[in-house]
Amino acid sequence: MTSIKEQIHAQISGALAGAAFPIDTPEKLIAAFPAGADTTCQVGDVKMTAGEAGKLLKATDFPFLSATQVADVIVERAGL
């Protein structure tokens, strides 16, 4: 069975699968999600929107070079 962290990571990576990297600003990252800030990842009771996830990021995190890199940072900072 995969962990919540792994499932959320996969959902974030999947949501950004079609994005053009590198992404160099928070605004461009949010715009890369299918439903923008309202894009939601959910596993059981754990639910996070792209807008909420974006608040976990810092200016120094950019540029992001891949969907995996974005997911790595978000799940780490979310403490999942």
N, C-alpha and C positions, 0 to 999 in steps of 0.2 A: 504494500500500500504506500502511495506517495504522501509526503507530508503536505501540510497546508502551504508551507513556504515554497515547496516545489511546484504545487499546483498554481499558486498565484504567479510565480515566476514564469511558468509556461503560458499562462493567460496574457501576461504583459508582453512577453516575447511574441506571442501569436498576434496580439492586437497591433503590434508594430511591424509585423512581417512585411508589409508593403511599403513601409516608410523609406524615404530616401535619406541615407546617412552620408556624411556626418550631419548631426543636428547640433546647431551651435547656440540656441537660445531656448529658454523655457517655453516661450510662446510657440516656437516652431515644434517643440516636442508635443505640447498639448494638441496642436493642430494636426499632428501626425496620427493621433488616435482616431479610430473610426467615427466615434461620436464626440470627439473633442474632450473637454473636461468632464463630460457626463459618461464617458466610457467606463463601465463598471466591471471589476474583477470580483468574483465571489466564490468562496469555498465554505460551505456550511454557514456558520454564523459570522464568518469573517468576510467583510465587504469593504471594498475600497474603490473610489472613483479615481480617474486619471487626475482630476483637479486636486484631490486630497494627496495623491501620491506626489504630485508636482511640488507640494509644499515641503516635502522631505528633501528636495534637491537644493543644492547650493550653486551659486554662480561658478564656483571653481570646478564643479562636476562636468561642465561643458568644455569642449564639444563631446558629445557621445558619438561613438563610432559604430555601434551596433545595437540591435534590440536586446541582445543578451546583456550587454553592459548596462543598459537602462534598468532592466529587470534585476540585475545583481545589486545595484545601488538601492533601488526601492525596497526590495525584500529585506536587505540588511538594515536599513534605517527604520523600517516599519517594525522591526523586532519580531518578525514572524517566526 
